[in-house]
Amino acid sequence: MSEVKYVVEVKKVDKVQKVPKEILDEIKGVVGGKMLTNMRKEVISCPICGGEVPFLICFTCKNFIRRVSGKVHCKGLPLT
């Protein structure tokens, strides 16, 4: 099992976050429409990137382990 290095809180924002089309297409088959709309209004403070990142980008990251109770568990490995 993967070891959790970071636990990051998911924050709600008012505006829909811009996410690359490839990521949206990848997620559309997994997540329903209403849930996808809600997820597009969430951001995290990424410890790897060093800034705020839309949750959907975090969700497709190789460091993403799980999301539990509004918190994201992250492996914390460097991105290539």
N, C-alpha and C positions, 0 to 999 in steps of 0.2 A: 504494500500500500504506500502511496505517495505521502511524503512528509510535508506538513503545512508549515511554511516559513512566515507567511503574512496572512492576517485576517483583516480585510478591508470592508468598511461599511458602504452600502449602496445608498446613494442620495437621490431624491426626486428633484427634478427641475421642471420649470413651466414649459420650456420650448422643446420640440422634438430635436434630437441630436442628429447631425449628419453622419451617416454610416455608408461605407462603400457598398455599391450594388451587389458585388460578389458575396459579401457577408450576408446581406439581406436574403439573397437567393438561397444561400446555404441553410439559413435558419428557417425559412418559410415552411419547409416540409416537416419541421420538428415542432414548431410552436404555432399556436392558433393566432388568428388575426388580431383579436382584442388584446391578447397577452403581448403580442409583438409591439403593438402601439404603446402599451404601458412601458415595456422594456426600452423603447426608444426615448422615453422621457426620464431615464435613469443614467447617472454617471457614477464613477468611482474615482478615488484619488489613487492612481496607480503607483505603487512603490518602485516598479521597474522603469516605467516611462518617465516618471517624475512630474506628473501633471494629471489633470482631469481627463478621463477617457470615457467615451460612451460605454455603457454596460455591454452592449452587443459585441463590441470589439473585444472586450475582456472575456466574454463568453466563448469566443472562438480562439482565444489565445492558448498556446500549448501549456502555459503555466496554470490555467484554470483547473481547479479540482472539483469544487462544488459551491453551491450557494445555499446557505442555511440561515433562516430567520433574518433576512436582510443583510447578511454578511457574506463576502466572497472569500473562500479559502484559496490561497495562491502558493505555488511551489517556490517562486522567487528566483528561478533560474534566469541567466542572462538571455536576452533575445538576440537572434542572429539577423 
